Amino acid sequence: MEPPRQKTAVSADLSRAEVVKTSAFYALWVCYMIGTLAGLMAIGISKQVGLEVAEKAGLGEEEISPTLTALIVPFALCNGFGRPLFGWLTDKLAPKKTATISFALILAASLTMFMLQSSIQAYIFAFAVLWLNLGGWLAIAPAATASFFGTRDYARNYGLIFTAYGAGALVGNLIAGRVKDLLGFYIMVFPMVAILSIVGIIAATSLKPPKKPERKE
């Protein structure tokens, strides 16, 4: 696994054992988990939420299904575009600011979807943003790993950070399914995503490069 190119100076070259002792590791792990949770959940419930929005808008399933199926293509393009876009932003602004921007977008998308539940346009905007940010976190997290912890042990360090992706997938599916069972609508998950995005903003503000450890010669 090759580390992403970094124009900014690396603060330290840390081993995996050293990485897990830093606050930056836990802050980045939480950020990555929340970012992928929102995106993977959006992918999993895109059509179901679309049907709920259409029903509230007075449209039948047969009428809206072709549109929802067609929207998968632009949503997927947003996902793909998120990687170079957020990779460029991370390079220009540093991981902390880029992560904060990502969570602000997720928050805006979640609130838009919850507040405008009968708007097809709001649905398209919200899910385009969520798919975009999933791709974005697949650029932010690797770049942040290299920036914060160096490239000497990059593959092992990013492998550890990447466990947040699996956690996000698992937790996101559990939350979406539980909300549907309890409240009857997948769309009711968005207040929770909004709250998690605020947690993500708080975690992002604590992202700081760790100090270089003192090693015995």
MODELLER restraints for C-alpha pairs under 7 A, 6 or more apart:
rsr = mdl.restraints
at = mdl.atoms
rsr.add(forms.Gaussian(group=physical.xy_distance, feature=features.Distance(at['CA:1:A'], at['CA:155:A']), mean=5.57, stdev=0.5))
rsr.add(forms.Gaussian(group=physical.xy_distance, feature=features.Distance(at['CA:3:A'], at['CA:146:A']), mean=6.30, stdev=0.5))
rsr.add(forms.Gaussian(group=physical.xy_distance, feature=features.Distance(at['CA:3:A'], at['CA:151:A']), mean=6.43, stdev=0.5))
rsr.add(forms.Gaussian(group=physical.xy_distance, feature=features.Distance(at['CA:3:A'], at['CA:154:A']), mean=6.31, stdev=0.5))
rsr.add(forms.Gaussian(group=physical.xy_distance, feature=features.Distance(at['CA:4:A'], at['CA:142:A']), mean=6.70, stdev=0.5))
rsr.add(forms.Gaussian(group=physical.xy_distance, feature=features.Distance(at['CA:4:A'], at['CA:143:A']), mean=5.72, stdev=0.5))
rsr.add(forms.Gaussian(group=physical.xy_distance, feature=features.Distance(at['CA:4:A'], at['CA:146:A']), mean=6.92, stdev=0.5))
rsr.add(forms.Gaussian(group=physical.xy_distance, feature=features.Distance(at['CA:6:A'], at['CA:91:A']), mean=6.84, stdev=0.5))
rsr.add(forms.Gaussian(group=physical.xy_distance, feature=features.Distance(at['CA:6:A'], at['CA:147:A']), mean=6.83, stdev=0.5))
rsr.add(forms.Gaussian(group=physical.xy_distance, feature=features.Distance(at['CA:7:A'], at['CA:91:A']), mean=6.77, stdev=0.5))
rsr.add(forms.Gaussian(group=physical.xy_distance, feature=features.Distance(at['CA:10:A'], at['CA:147:A']), mean=5.06, stdev=0.5))
rsr.add(forms.Gaussian(group=physical.xy_distance, feature=features.Distance(at['CA:10:A'], at['CA:148:A']), mean=6.34, stdev=0.5))
rsr.add(forms.Gaussian(group=physical.xy_distance, feature=features.Distance(at['CA:10:A'], at['CA:150:A']), mean=5.70, stdev=0.5))
rsr.add(forms.Gaussian(group=physical.xy_distance, feature=features.Distance(at['CA:11:A'], at['CA:147:A']), mean=6.94, stdev=0.5))
rsr.add(forms.Gaussian(group=physical.xy_distance, feature=features.Distance(at['CA:11:A'], at['CA:148:A']), mean=5.98, stdev=0.5))
rsr.add(forms.Gaussian(group=physical.xy_distance, feature=features.Distance(at['CA:11:A'], at['CA:209:A']), mean=6.12, stdev=0.5))
rsr.add(forms.Gaussian(group=physical.xy_distance, feature=features.Distance(at['CA:11:A'], at['CA:210:A']), mean=6.85, stdev=0.5))
rsr.add(forms.Gaussian(group=physical.xy_distance, feature=features.Distance(at['CA:11:A'], at['CA:211:A']), mean=6.89, stdev=0.5))
rsr.add(forms.Gaussian(group=physical.xy_distance, feature=features.Distance(at['CA:11:A'], at['CA:212:A']), mean=6.65, stdev=0.5))
rsr.add(forms.Gaussian(group=physical.xy_distance, feature=features.Distance(at['CA:12:A'], at['CA:148:A']), mean=6.79, stdev=0.5))
rsr.add(forms.Gaussian(group=physical.xy_distance, feature=features.Distance(at['CA:12:A'], at['CA:149:A']), mean=5.61, stdev=0.5))
rsr.add(forms.Gaussian(group=physical.xy_distance, feature=features.Distance(at['CA:12:A'], at['CA:150:A']), mean=5.57, stdev=0.5))
rsr.add(forms.Gaussian(group=physical.xy_distance, feature=features.Distance(at['CA:12:A'], at['CA:211:A']), mean=6.83, stdev=0.5))
rsr.add(forms.Gaussian(group=physical.xy_distance, feature=features.Distance(at['CA:12:A'], at['CA:212:A']), mean=4.90, stdev=0.5))
rsr.add(forms.Gaussian(group=physical.xy_distance, feature=features.Distance(at['CA:13:A'], at['CA:149:A']), mean=5.34, stdev=0.5))
rsr.add(forms.Gaussian(group=physical.xy_distance, feature=features.Distance(at['CA:13:A'], at['CA:150:A']), mean=4.18, stdev=0.5))
rsr.add(forms.Gaussian(group=physical.xy_distance, feature=features.Distance(at['CA:13:A'], at['CA:151:A']), mean=6.37, stdev=0.5))
rsr.add(forms.Gaussian(group=physical.xy_distance, feature=features.Distance(at['CA:13:A'], at['CA:152:A']), mean=5.81, stdev=0.5))
rsr.add(forms.Gaussian(group=physical.xy_distance, feature=features.Distance(at['CA:14:A'], at['CA:149:A']), mean=5.21, stdev=0.5))
rsr.add(forms.Gaussian(group=physical.xy_distance, feature=features.Distance(at['CA:14:A'], at['CA:150:A']), mean=6.29, stdev=0.5))
rsr.add(forms.Gaussian(group=physical.xy_distance, feature=features.Distance(at['CA:14:A'], at['CA:153:A']), mean=6.80, stdev=0.5))
rsr.add(forms.Gaussian(group=physical.xy_distance, feature=features.Distance(at['CA:15:A'], at['CA:153:A']), mean=5.63, stdev=0.5))
rsr.add(forms.Gaussian(group=physical.xy_distance, feature=features.Distance(at['CA:16:A'], at['CA:156:A']), mean=6.50, stdev=0.5))
rsr.add(forms.Gaussian(group=physical.xy_distance, feature=features.Distance(at['CA:16:A'], at['CA:157:A']), mean=5.46, stdev=0.5))
rsr.add(forms.Gaussian(group=physical.xy_distance, feature=features.Distance(at['CA:19:A'], at['CA:25:A']), mean=6.27, stdev=0.5))
rsr.add(forms.Gaussian(group=physical.xy_distance, feature=features.Distance(at['CA:19:A'], at['CA:149:A']), mean=6.87, stdev=0.5))
rsr.add(forms.Gaussian(group=physical.xy_distance, feature=features.Distance(at['CA:22:A'], at['CA:210:A']), mean=6.44, stdev=0.5))
rsr.add(forms.Gaussian(group=physical.xy_distance, feature=features.Distance(at['CA:24:A'], at['CA:207:A']), mean=5.48, stdev=0.5))
rsr.add(forms.Gaussian(group=physical.xy_distance, feature=features.Distance(at['CA:24:A'], at['CA:208:A']), mean=5.89, stdev=0.5))
rsr.add(forms.Gaussian(group=physical.xy_distance, feature=features.Distance(at['CA:24:A'], at['CA:209:A']), mean=6.56, stdev=0.5))
rsr.add(forms.Gaussian(group=physical.xy_distance, feature=features.Distance(at['CA:24:A'], at['CA:210:A']), mean=6.46, stdev=0.5))
rsr.add(forms.Gaussian(group=physical.xy_distance, feature=features.Distance(at['CA:27:A'], at['CA:203:A']), mean=5.36, stdev=0.5))
rsr.add(forms.Gaussian(group=physical.xy_distance, feature=features.Distance(at['CA:27:A'], at['CA:204:A']), mean=6.76, stdev=0.5))
rsr.add(forms.Gaussian(group=physical.xy_distance, feature=features.Distance(at['CA:27:A'], at['CA:206:A']), mean=6.65, stdev=0.5))
rsr.add(forms.Gaussian(group=physical.xy_distance, feature=features.Distance(at['CA:27:A'], at['CA:207:A']), mean=6.03, stdev=0.5))
rsr.add(forms.Gaussian(group=physical.xy_distance, feature=features.Distance(at['CA:28:A'], at['CA:207:A']), mean=6.81, stdev=0.5))
rsr.add(forms.Gaussian(group=physical.xy_distance, feature=features.Distance(at['CA:29:A'], at['CA:161:A']), mean=5.75, stdev=0.5))
rsr.add(forms.Gaussian(group=physical.xy_distance, feature=features.Distance(at['CA:29:A'], at['CA:164:A']), mean=5.70, stdev=0.5))
rsr.add(forms.Gaussian(group=physical.xy_distance, feature=features.Distance(at['CA:30:A'], at['CA:203:A']), mean=7.00, stdev=0.5))
rsr.add(forms.Gaussian(group=physical.xy_distance, feature=features.Distance(at['CA:31:A'], at['CA:200:A']), mean=5.34, stdev=0.5))
rsr.add(forms.Gaussian(group=physical.xy_distance, feature=features.Distance(at['CA:31:A'], at['CA:203:A']), mean=6.34, stdev=0.5))
rsr.add(forms.Gaussian(group=physical.xy_distance, feature=features.Distance(at['CA:31:A'], at['CA:204:A']), mean=6.54, stdev=0.5))
rsr.add(forms.Gaussian(group=physical.xy_distance, feature=features.Distance(at['CA:32:A'], at['CA:137:A']), mean=6.55, stdev=0.5))
rsr.add(forms.Gaussian(group=physical.xy_distance, feature=features.Distance(at['CA:32:A'], at['CA:141:A']), mean=6.49, stdev=0.5))
rsr.add(forms.Gaussian(group=physical.xy_distance, feature=features.Distance(at['CA:32:A'], at['CA:164:A']), mean=5.89, stdev=0.5))
rsr.add(forms.Gaussian(group=physical.xy_distance, feature=features.Distance(at['CA:32:A'], at['CA:165:A']), mean=6.69, stdev=0.5))
rsr.add(forms.Gaussian(group=physical.xy_distance, feature=features.Distance(at['CA:33:A'], at['CA:164:A']), mean=4.54, stdev=0.5))
rsr.add(forms.Gaussian(group=physical.xy_distance, feature=features.Distance(at['CA:33:A'], at['CA:165:A']), mean=5.61, stdev=0.5))
rsr.add(forms.Gaussian(group=physical.xy_distance, feature=features.Distance(at['CA:33:A'], at['CA:167:A']), mean=6.30, stdev=0.5))
rsr.add(forms.Gaussian(group=physical.xy_distance, feature=features.Distance(at['CA:33:A'], at['CA:168:A']), mean=4.65, stdev=0.5))
rsr.add(forms.Gaussian(group=physical.xy_distance, feature=features.Distance(at['CA:34:A'], at['CA:168:A']), mean=6.28, stdev=0.5))
rsr.add(forms.Gaussian(group=physical.xy_distance, feature=features.Distance(at['CA:34:A'], at['CA:196:A']), mean=6.64, stdev=0.5))
rsr.add(forms.Gaussian(group=physical.xy_distance, feature=features.Distance(at['CA:34:A'], at['CA:200:A']), mean=6.50, stdev=0.5))
rsr.add(forms.Gaussian(group=physical.xy_distance, feature=features.Distance(at['CA:35:A'], at['CA:134:A']), mean=6.44, stdev=0.5))
rsr.add(forms.Gaussian(group=physical.xy_distance, feature=features.Distance(at['CA:35:A'], at['CA:137:A']), mean=6.30, stdev=0.5))
rsr.add(forms.Gaussian(group=physical.xy_distance, feature=features.Distance(at['CA:36:A'], at['CA:134:A']), mean=5.49, stdev=0.5))
rsr.add(forms.Gaussian(group=physical.xy_distance, feature=features.Distance(at['CA:36:A'], at['CA:137:A']), mean=6.77, stdev=0.5))
rsr.add(forms.Gaussian(group=physical.xy_distance, feature=features.Distance(at['CA:36:A'], at['CA:165:A']), mean=5.93, stdev=0.5))
rsr.add(forms.Gaussian(group=physical.xy_distance, feature=features.Distance(at['CA:36:A'], at['CA:168:A']), mean=5.48, stdev=0.5))
rsr.add(forms.Gaussian(group=physical.xy_distance, feature=features.Distance(at['CA:36:A'], at['CA:169:A']), mean=6.96, stdev=0.5))
rsr.add(forms.Gaussian(group=physical.xy_distance, feature=features.Distance(at['CA:37:A'], at['CA:168:A']), mean=4.07, stdev=0.5))
rsr.add(forms.Gaussian(group=physical.xy_distance, feature=features.Distance(at['CA:37:A'], at['CA:169:A']), mean=5.59, stdev=0.5))
rsr.add(forms.Gaussian(group=physical.xy_distance, feature=features.Distance(at['CA:37:A'], at['CA:171:A']), mean=6.94, stdev=0.5))
rsr.add(forms.Gaussian(group=physical.xy_distance, feature=features.Distance(at['CA:37:A'], at['CA:172:A']), mean=4.98, stdev=0.5))
rsr.add(forms.Gaussian(group=physical.xy_distance, feature=features.Distance(at['CA:38:A'], at['CA:130:A']), mean=6.63, stdev=0.5))
rsr.add(forms.Gaussian(group=physical.xy_distance, feature=features.Distance(at['CA:38:A'], at['CA:172:A']), mean=6.97, stdev=0.5))
rsr.add(forms.Gaussian(group=physical.xy_distance, feature=features.Distance(at['CA:38:A'], at['CA:193:A']), mean=6.53, stdev=0.5))
rsr.add(forms.Gaussian(group=physical.xy_distance, feature=features.Distance(at['CA:39:A'], at['CA:130:A']), mean=5.14, stdev=0.5))
rsr.add(forms.Gaussian(group=physical.xy_distance, feature=features.Distance(at['CA:39:A'], at['CA:131:A']), mean=5.42, stdev=0.5))
rsr.add(forms.Gaussian(group=physical.xy_distance, feature=features.Distance(at['CA:39:A'], at['CA:133:A']), mean=6.48, stdev=0.5))
rsr.add(forms.Gaussian(group=physical.xy_distance, feature=features.Distance(at['CA:39:A'], at['CA:134:A']), mean=4.55, stdev=0.5))
rsr.add(forms.Gaussian(group=physical.xy_distance, feature=features.Distance(at['CA:40:A'], at['CA:134:A']), mean=6.98, stdev=0.5))
rsr.add(forms.Gaussian(group=physical.xy_distance, feature=features.Distance(at['CA:40:A'], at['CA:169:A']), mean=6.03, stdev=0.5))
rsr.add(forms.Gaussian(group=physical.xy_distance, feature=features.Distance(at['CA:41:A'], at['CA:172:A']), mean=5.35, stdev=0.5))
rsr.add(forms.Gaussian(group=physical.xy_distance, feature=features.Distance(at['CA:41:A'], at['CA:173:A']), mean=6.23, stdev=0.5))
rsr.add(forms.Gaussian(group=physical.xy_distance, feature=features.Distance(at['CA:42:A'], at['CA:127:A']), mean=6.51, stdev=0.5))
rsr.add(forms.Gaussian(group=physical.xy_distance, feature=features.Distance(at['CA:42:A'], at['CA:130:A']), mean=6.42, stdev=0.5))
rsr.add(forms.Gaussian(group=physical.xy_distance, feature=features.Distance(at['CA:42:A'], at['CA:131:A']), mean=6.88, stdev=0.5))
rsr.add(forms.Gaussian(group=physical.xy_distance, feature=features.Distance(at['CA:47:A'], at['CA:68:A']), mean=6.16, stdev=0.5))
rsr.add(forms.Gaussian(group=physical.xy_distance, feature=features.Distance(at['CA:49:A'], at['CA:186:A']), mean=5.98, stdev=0.5))
rsr.add(forms.Gaussian(group=physical.xy_distance, feature=features.Distance(at['CA:49:A'], at['CA:187:A']), mean=5.83, stdev=0.5))
rsr.add(forms.Gaussian(group=physical.xy_distance, feature=features.Distance(at['CA:50:A'], at['CA:68:A']), mean=6.64, stdev=0.5))
rsr.add(forms.Gaussian(group=physical.xy_distance, feature=features.Distance(at['CA:50:A'], at['CA:123:A']), mean=6.93, stdev=0.5))
rsr.add(forms.Gaussian(group=physical.xy_distance, feature=features.Distance(at['CA:51:A'], at['CA:61:A']), mean=6.45, stdev=0.5))
rsr.add(forms.Gaussian(group=physical.xy_distance, feature=features.Distance(at['CA:53:A'], at['CA:117:A']), mean=5.63, stdev=0.5))
rsr.add(forms.Gaussian(group=physical.xy_distance, feature=features.Distance(at['CA:53:A'], at['CA:118:A']), mean=4.91, stdev=0.5))
rsr.add(forms.Gaussian(group=physical.xy_distance, feature=features.Distance(at['CA:53:A'], at['CA:119:A']), mean=6.58, stdev=0.5))
rsr.add(forms.Gaussian(group=physical.xy_distance, feature=features.Distance(at['CA:53:A'], at['CA:120:A']), mean=6.62, stdev=0.5))
rsr.add(forms.Gaussian(group=physical.xy_distance, feature=features.Distance(at['CA:54:A'], at['CA:60:A']), mean=6.84, stdev=0.5))
rsr.add(forms.Gaussian(group=physical.xy_distance, feature=features.Distance(at['CA:54:A'], at['CA:64:A']), mean=6.79, stdev=0.5))
rsr.add(forms.Gaussian(group=physical.xy_distance, feature=features.Distance(at['CA:54:A'], at['CA:118:A']), mean=6.62, stdev=0.5))
rsr.add(forms.Gaussian(group=physical.xy_distance, feature=features.Distance(at['CA:54:A'], at['CA:120:A']), mean=6.92, stdev=0.5))
rsr.add(forms.Gaussian(group=physical.xy_distance, feature=features.Distance(at['CA:56:A'], at['CA:118:A']), mean=4.90, stdev=0.5))
rsr.add(forms.Gaussian(group=physical.xy_distance, feature=features.Distance(at['CA:57:A'], at['CA:118:A']), mean=4.71, stdev=0.5))
rsr.add(forms.Gaussian(group=physical.xy_distance, feature=features.Distance(at['CA:57:A'], at['CA:119:A']), mean=6.72, stdev=0.5))
rsr.add(forms.Gaussian(group=physical.xy_distance, feature=features.Distance(at['CA:75:A'], at['CA:128:A']), mean=5.29, stdev=0.5))
rsr.add(forms.Gaussian(group=physical.xy_distance, feature=features.Distance(at['CA:75:A'], at['CA:131:A']), mean=6.11, stdev=0.5))
rsr.add(forms.Gaussian(group=physical.xy_distance, feature=features.Distance(at['CA:78:A'], at['CA:128:A']), mean=6.15, stdev=0.5))
rsr.add(forms.Gaussian(group=physical.xy_distance, feature=features.Distance(at['CA:78:A'], at['CA:131:A']), mean=6.04, stdev=0.5))
rsr.add(forms.Gaussian(group=physical.xy_distance, feature=features.Distance(at['CA:78:A'], at['CA:132:A']), mean=4.69, stdev=0.5))
rsr.add(forms.Gaussian(group=physical.xy_distance, feature=features.Distance(at['CA:79:A'], at['CA:131:A']), mean=4.82, stdev=0.5))
rsr.add(forms.Gaussian(group=physical.xy_distance, feature=features.Distance(at['CA:79:A'], at['CA:132:A']), mean=4.35, stdev=0.5))
rsr.add(forms.Gaussian(group=physical.xy_distance, feature=features.Distance(at['CA:79:A'], at['CA:134:A']), mean=6.34, stdev=0.5))
rsr.add(forms.Gaussian(group=physical.xy_distance, feature=features.Distance(at['CA:79:A'], at['CA:135:A']), mean=4.65, stdev=0.5))
rsr.add(forms.Gaussian(group=physical.xy_distance, feature=features.Distance(at['CA:80:A'], at['CA:135:A']), mean=5.93, stdev=0.5))
rsr.add(forms.Gaussian(group=physical.xy_distance, feature=features.Distance(at['CA:81:A'], at['CA:132:A']), mean=6.82, stdev=0.5))
rsr.add(forms.Gaussian(group=physical.xy_distance, feature=features.Distance(at['CA:82:A'], at['CA:132:A']), mean=4.69, stdev=0.5))
rsr.add(forms.Gaussian(group=physical.xy_distance, feature=features.Distance(at['CA:82:A'], at['CA:133:A']), mean=6.06, stdev=0.5))
rsr.add(forms.Gaussian(group=physical.xy_distance, feature=features.Distance(at['CA:82:A'], at['CA:135:A']), mean=4.54, stdev=0.5))
rsr.add(forms.Gaussian(group=physical.xy_distance, feature=features.Distance(at['CA:82:A'], at['CA:136:A']), mean=4.42, stdev=0.5))
rsr.add(forms.Gaussian(group=physical.xy_distance, feature=features.Distance(at['CA:83:A'], at['CA:135:A']), mean=4.88, stdev=0.5))
rsr.add(forms.Gaussian(group=physical.xy_distance, feature=features.Distance(at['CA:83:A'], at['CA:136:A']), mean=4.72, stdev=0.5))
rsr.add(forms.Gaussian(group=physical.xy_distance, feature=features.Distance(at['CA:83:A'], at['CA:138:A']), mean=6.35, stdev=0.5))
rsr.add(forms.Gaussian(group=physical.xy_distance, feature=features.Distance(at['CA:83:A'], at['CA:139:A']), mean=5.17, stdev=0.5))
rsr.add(forms.Gaussian(group=physical.xy_distance, feature=features.Distance(at['CA:86:A'], at['CA:136:A']), mean=4.97, stdev=0.5))
rsr.add(forms.Gaussian(group=physical.xy_distance, feature=features.Distance(at['CA:86:A'], at['CA:139:A']), mean=6.17, stdev=0.5))
rsr.add(forms.Gaussian(group=physical.xy_distance, feature=features.Distance(at['CA:86:A'], at['CA:140:A']), mean=6.38, stdev=0.5))
rsr.add(forms.Gaussian(group=physical.xy_distance, feature=features.Distance(at['CA:87:A'], at['CA:139:A']), mean=5.08, stdev=0.5))
rsr.add(forms.Gaussian(group=physical.xy_distance, feature=features.Distance(at['CA:87:A'], at['CA:140:A']), mean=6.11, stdev=0.5))
rsr.add(forms.Gaussian(group=physical.xy_distance, feature=features.Distance(at['CA:89:A'], at['CA:98:A']), mean=6.13, stdev=0.5))
rsr.add(forms.Gaussian(group=physical.xy_distance, feature=features.Distance(at['CA:90:A'], at['CA:98:A']), mean=5.53, stdev=0.5))
rsr.add(forms.Gaussian(group=physical.xy_distance, feature=features.Distance(at['CA:90:A'], at['CA:140:A']), mean=6.31, stdev=0.5))
rsr.add(forms.Gaussian(group=physical.xy_distance, feature=features.Distance(at['CA:95:A'], at['CA:140:A']), mean=6.45, stdev=0.5))
rsr.add(forms.Gaussian(group=physical.xy_distance, feature=features.Distance(at['CA:95:A'], at['CA:144:A']), mean=5.56, stdev=0.5))
rsr.add(forms.Gaussian(group=physical.xy_distance, feature=features.Distance(at['CA:96:A'], at['CA:204:A']), mean=5.61, stdev=0.5))
rsr.add(forms.Gaussian(group=physical.xy_distance, feature=features.Distance(at['CA:96:A'], at['CA:205:A']), mean=6.42, stdev=0.5))
rsr.add(forms.Gaussian(group=physical.xy_distance, feature=features.Distance(at['CA:96:A'], at['CA:207:A']), mean=5.74, stdev=0.5))
rsr.add(forms.Gaussian(group=physical.xy_distance, feature=features.Distance(at['CA:99:A'], at['CA:204:A']), mean=5.96, stdev=0.5))
rsr.add(forms.Gaussian(group=physical.xy_distance, feature=features.Distance(at['CA:100:A'], at['CA:201:A']), mean=5.32, stdev=0.5))
rsr.add(forms.Gaussian(group=physical.xy_distance, feature=features.Distance(at['CA:100:A'], at['CA:204:A']), mean=5.82, stdev=0.5))
rsr.add(forms.Gaussian(group=physical.xy_distance, feature=features.Distance(at['CA:102:A'], at['CA:133:A']), mean=6.32, stdev=0.5))
rsr.add(forms.Gaussian(group=physical.xy_distance, feature=features.Distance(at['CA:103:A'], at['CA:197:A']), mean=5.21, stdev=0.5))
rsr.add(forms.Gaussian(group=physical.xy_distance, feature=features.Distance(at['CA:103:A'], at['CA:200:A']), mean=6.21, stdev=0.5))
rsr.add(forms.Gaussian(group=physical.xy_distance, feature=features.Distance(at['CA:103:A'], at['CA:201:A']), mean=5.90, stdev=0.5))
rsr.add(forms.Gaussian(group=physical.xy_distance, feature=features.Distance(at['CA:105:A'], at['CA:129:A']), mean=6.88, stdev=0.5))
rsr.add(forms.Gaussian(group=physical.xy_distance, feature=features.Distance(at['CA:106:A'], at['CA:129:A']), mean=6.91, stdev=0.5))
rsr.add(forms.Gaussian(group=physical.xy_distance, feature=features.Distance(at['CA:106:A'], at['CA:130:A']), mean=6.19, stdev=0.5))
rsr.add(forms.Gaussian(group=physical.xy_distance, feature=features.Distance(at['CA:106:A'], at['CA:197:A']), mean=6.37, stdev=0.5))
rsr.add(forms.Gaussian(group=physical.xy_distance, feature=features.Distance(at['CA:107:A'], at['CA:194:A']), mean=4.90, stdev=0.5))
rsr.add(forms.Gaussian(group=physical.xy_distance, feature=features.Distance(at['CA:107:A'], at['CA:197:A']), mean=5.61, stdev=0.5))
rsr.add(forms.Gaussian(group=physical.xy_distance, feature=features.Distance(at['CA:109:A'], at['CA:126:A']), mean=4.31, stdev=0.5))
rsr.add(forms.Gaussian(group=physical.xy_distance, feature=features.Distance(at['CA:109:A'], at['CA:129:A']), mean=6.41, stdev=0.5))
rsr.add(forms.Gaussian(group=physical.xy_distance, feature=features.Distance(at['CA:110:A'], at['CA:126:A']), mean=6.64, stdev=0.5))
rsr.add(forms.Gaussian(group=physical.xy_distance, feature=features.Distance(at['CA:110:A'], at['CA:190:A']), mean=5.12, stdev=0.5))
rsr.add(forms.Gaussian(group=physical.xy_distance, feature=features.Distance(at['CA:110:A'], at['CA:191:A']), mean=6.80, stdev=0.5))
rsr.add(forms.Gaussian(group=physical.xy_distance, feature=features.Distance(at['CA:110:A'], at['CA:193:A']), mean=6.42, stdev=0.5))
rsr.add(forms.Gaussian(group=physical.xy_distance, feature=features.Distance(at['CA:110:A'], at['CA:194:A']), mean=5.52, stdev=0.5))
rsr.add(forms.Gaussian(group=physical.xy_distance, feature=features.Distance(at['CA:111:A'], at['CA:194:A']), mean=6.60, stdev=0.5))
rsr.add(forms.Gaussian(group=physical.xy_distance, feature=features.Distance(at['CA:112:A'], at['CA:122:A']), mean=6.31, stdev=0.5))
rsr.add(forms.Gaussian(group=physical.xy_distance, feature=features.Distance(at['CA:112:A'], at['CA:126:A']), mean=6.65, stdev=0.5))
rsr.add(forms.Gaussian(group=physical.xy_distance, feature=features.Distance(at['CA:113:A'], at['CA:122:A']), mean=5.97, stdev=0.5))
rsr.add(forms.Gaussian(group=physical.xy_distance, feature=features.Distance(at['CA:113:A'], at['CA:123:A']), mean=5.97, stdev=0.5))
rsr.add(forms.Gaussian(group=physical.xy_distance, feature=features.Distance(at['CA:113:A'], at['CA:126:A']), mean=6.02, stdev=0.5))
rsr.add(forms.Gaussian(group=physical.xy_distance, feature=features.Distance(at['CA:114:A'], at['CA:187:A']), mean=6.75, stdev=0.5))
rsr.add(forms.Gaussian(group=physical.xy_distance, feature=features.Distance(at['CA:114:A'], at['CA:190:A']), mean=6.00, stdev=0.5))
rsr.add(forms.Gaussian(group=physical.xy_distance, feature=features.Distance(at['CA:114:A'], at['CA:191:A']), mean=6.94, stdev=0.5))
rsr.add(forms.Gaussian(group=physical.xy_distance, feature=features.Distance(at['CA:116:A'], at['CA:122:A']), mean=6.33, stdev=0.5))
rsr.add(forms.Gaussian(group=physical.xy_distance, feature=features.Distance(at['CA:142:A'], at['CA:158:A']), mean=6.51, stdev=0.5))
rsr.add(forms.Gaussian(group=physical.xy_distance, feature=features.Distance(at['CA:145:A'], at['CA:158:A']), mean=6.19, stdev=0.5))
rsr.add(forms.Gaussian(group=physical.xy_distance, feature=features.Distance(at['CA:146:A'], at['CA:154:A']), mean=6.39, stdev=0.5))
rsr.add(forms.Gaussian(group=physical.xy_distance, feature=features.Distance(at['CA:148:A'], at['CA:209:A']), mean=4.94, stdev=0.5))
rsr.add(forms.Gaussian(group=physical.xy_distance, feature=features.Distance(at['CA:148:A'], at['CA:210:A']), mean=6.55, stdev=0.5))
rsr.add(forms.Gaussian(group=physical.xy_distance, feature=features.Distance(at['CA:176:A'], at['CA:186:A']), mean=6.39, stdev=0.5))
rsr.add(forms.Gaussian(group=physical.xy_distance, feature=features.Distance(at['CA:176:A'], at['CA:189:A']), mean=6.17, stdev=0.5))
rsr.add(forms.Gaussian(group=physical.xy_distance, feature=features.Distance(at['CA:179:A'], at['CA:186:A']), mean=6.54, stdev=0.5))
rsr.add(forms.Gaussian(group=physical.xy_distance, feature=features.Distance(at['CA:179:A'], at['CA:188:A']), mean=6.75, stdev=0.5))
rsr.add(forms.Gaussian(group=physical.xy_distance, feature=features.Distance(at['CA:179:A'], at['CA:189:A']), mean=6.11, stdev=0.5))
rsr.add(forms.Gaussian(group=physical.xy_distance, feature=features.Distance(at['CA:180:A'], at['CA:186:A']), mean=5.08, stdev=0.5))
